[in-house]
Amino acid sequence: MTHTLQPVSALRQRMTDDMRMRQLAPKTQASYLRIVREFTRFPGRSPDTATVEDLRRYQLHLVDHGVSPVSLNAAITGLKFFFEIALQNLGDSFATTSVFERRAAKANSSQCRRLAVFLERCHPHSCAEARRASTARASCAWR
């Protein structure tokens, strides 16, 4: 049986690179990618276009479907990594972007900060634990 490889989006590649740079464990990387993929299916569009309301509705969706507190915290931590790390610097990763694209990336960056703050307020303990773990792993990585 042959498998056809689908091209990896720049956004997914950026997230994968950021996780590798911070030396996250392979299972953590797979979990974060799965979480973002599942979140993408919820609103039915690219996760970088998500709003605070989309995140809120997704959290309620998970709770309504009986997701355990541990799984809910894992989902929030994965989404926080995506919005706070992968999307924050996305505009900086492309040296050939136009002025319009850089402005759009900057606007998107402020939306990402709002989403990260929202996640922090909803679950401050899990986010603080994730930040400590990420900082410990990334002590030798460039930020």
JOSULGI-V862628 format. One record per residue. N is the residue number from 1. RES is the residue in one letter. PSI is psi in degrees with one decimal (* if undefined). NEAR is the number of other C-alpha atoms within 12 Angstrom. Layout:
[[N;RES;PSI;NEAR] [N;RES;PSI;NEAR]]
//
This chain:
[[1;M;132.5;3] [2;T;140.2;4] [3;H;132.9;5] [4;T;129.4;6] [5;L;127.5;6] [6;Q;143.0;6] [7;P;143.0;9] [8;V;132.0;11] [9;S;157.2;11] [10;A;-35.2;17] [11;L;-45.8;29] [12;R;-40.8;27] [13;Q;-39.0;20] [14;R;-44.7;27] [15;M;-43.5;37] [16;T;-44.9;31] [17;D;-42.4;23] [18;D;-38.8;33] [19;M;-41.3;32] [20;R;-41.2;23] [21;M;-34.6;23] [22;R;4.6;28] [23;Q;43.5;23] [24;L;147.7;28] [25;A;148.3;18] [26;P;-39.0;14] [27;K;-34.8;13] [28;T;-42.8;24] [29;Q;-47.2;29] [30;A;-39.7;20] [31;S;-46.6;25] [32;Y;-41.6;33] [33;L;-40.8;32] [34;R;-42.7;22] [35;I;-45.6;30] [36;V;-38.9;37] [37;R;-43.5;25] [38;E;-39.6;23] [39;F;-38.2;33] [40;T;-37.1;24] [41;R;-28.2;16] [42;F;-57.4;22] [43;P;-14.5;23] [44;G;24.3;16] [45;R;177.2;16] [46;S;137.7;19] [47;P;-22.4;33] [48;D;-6.5;37] [49;T;6.6;25] [50;A;151.0;31] [51;T;170.5;27] [52;V;-38.7;29] [53;E;-37.7;17] [54;D;-43.9;26] [55;L;-42.1;34] [56;R;-47.4;25] [57;R;-36.9;17] [58;Y;-42.2;31] [59;Q;-43.8;33] [60;L;-39.1;18] [61;H;-45.1;19] [62;L;-44.7;25] [63;V;-44.1;18] [64;D;-26.2;13] [65;H;15.0;13] [66;G;24.2;13] [67;V;136.4;17] [68;S;158.0;14] [69;P;-36.4;17] [70;V;-44.7;15] [71;S;-36.7;20] [72;L;-44.0;27] [73;N;-38.8;29] [74;A;-41.5;31] [75;A;-43.7;36] [76;I;-40.9;42] [77;T;-43.1;39] [78;G;-42.3;37] [79;L;-37.2;47] [80;K;-41.7;43] [81;F;-45.1;44] [82;F;-50.9;43] [83;F;-36.1;40] [84;E;-35.1;34] [85;I;-60.1;32] [86;A;-43.4;39] [87;L;-28.8;37] [88;Q;-41.1;31] [89;N;10.3;28] [90;L;-43.5;32] [91;G;-30.2;28] [92;D;-16.8;21] [93;S;-11.9;21] [94;F;107.5;16] [95;A;-19.7;12] [96;T;18.6;11] [97;T;150.1;16] [98;S;169.2;13] [99;V;-42.4;13] [100;F;-44.7;12] [101;E;-38.0;19] [102;R;-39.7;20] [103;R;-41.3;15] [104;A;-40.7;19] [105;A;-38.2;25] [106;K;-42.1;21] [107;A;-41.9;20] [108;N;-35.8;27] [109;S;-40.6;29] [110;S;-34.2;23] [111;Q;-39.6;25] [112;C;-40.6;33] [113;R;-40.8;27] [114;R;-40.7;23] [115;L;-41.4;34] [116;A;-40.3;35] [117;V;-40.5;24] [118;F;-46.3;26] [119;L;-39.7;36] [120;E;-42.2;28] [121;R;-36.3;18] [122;C;-39.7;23] [123;H;70.4;26] [124;P;-33.8;19] [125;H;-46.1;17] [126;S;-35.9;27] [127;C;-38.3;30] [128;A;-40.2;22] [129;E;-42.3;19] [130;A;-39.3;28] [131;R;-42.9;24] [132;R;-43.9;15] [133;A;-42.5;20] [134;S;-40.4;30] [135;T;-39.8;22] [136;A;-41.3;15] [137;R;-29.9;20] [138;A;16.1;21] [139;S;-27.4;16] [140;C;-0.7;12] [141;A;150.2;17] [142;W;143.8;12] [143;R;*;15]]
//
